[in-house]
Amino acid sequence: MATLQPVQFEVGGRKHSTIALTGFDALHLDRIVADKWSGMHAAVAALGIDKEDKVAIGTAMARELTKALAGMSREEYRNLIELSLGSTTLIGGATEKDVRLANADVIGEAFVGHLVDIPEVLLAVWSANKLSPFA
């Protein structure tokens, strides 16, 4: 079995590190994201954005993800957030401690003032996990 290496990324000027999920959690997250992805992808494709414009596509996908998240029940949303971000760490830098995003309450505290970043962070984590839509 391969050793999982952390993937680092930056969203909203803050650095994050994530390790891919394993076992049933990976399968379950892939199923949830794949279900949401088809509608999001169709909506973005309908906008006619040039396929080479990765920034515009990423922005449109984050906008569509925001809509999809808004339509979820409280329990579905909590499950998705915890499953997606549970193996992610917000890197604190020189003046703050690193924060492992272990559960919804910690995630909520970590994103105070940065809620707008959640869709982009989710997309980055899902990409790092190499979920089906990102293959």
ABEGO torsion letter per residue (X at the ends): XBBBBBBBBBBGGBBBBBBBBBEAAAAAAAAAAAAAAAAAAAAAAAAGBBAABAAAAAAAAAAAAAAAAAABBAAAAAAAAAAAAAABBBBAEAABBBBBBABAAAAAAAABGAAAAAAAAAAAAAAAAGBAAAX
